[in-house]
């Protein structure tokens, strides 16, 4: 069996039970957003997918309705743009829960580089240089378990390139297991 076929089987085999398991949590998050911030609850953002094809990524809304779509590193310059629950949802990565549907649909994988915004030209340039853009974006990745937002862009892309060279189902399982630990440590989050 080819690695890509096995990876898709892993994405569906773990993604479907994950979607079922997070449904009650997603319902609570939905109700909390509705009560504290109103609609819309979900938003879609255009991101860069595999081979630089645009994909629509689902997220729970964590910022005000008219906040421009910019990289996390540019949010501080905009002032306080978060909804009342926004920082909490982002700190625990709960805003990313709907992306399990992107995985099941095949636009994303459980493990891969995080999907970049089309405007993140500095990140995209580094990813082109290291041929990382051929990979499907993931819910988590090697850079996320090694430091998340605390890493420089160059370091993130080096981890993504290392993942590309060494990718395997075994490595994906290790990254998924370590992701759970990282989420509860808040290491590298805003």
Buried (B, 14 or more C-beta within 10 A) or exposed (E): EEEEEBBBEBBBEBBEEBBEEBEEEBEEBBEBBEEEBEEEBBBEEBBBBBEEEEBEBBBBBBBEEEBEEBEEEEBEEEEEBBBEBBBBBBEBBBBBBBBBBBBBEEBBBBBBBBBBBEBBEBBBEBBEEBEBBEBBBBBBBBBBBBBBBEBEBEEBBBBBBBBBEEBEBEBBBBBBEBBEEBBEEEBBBB
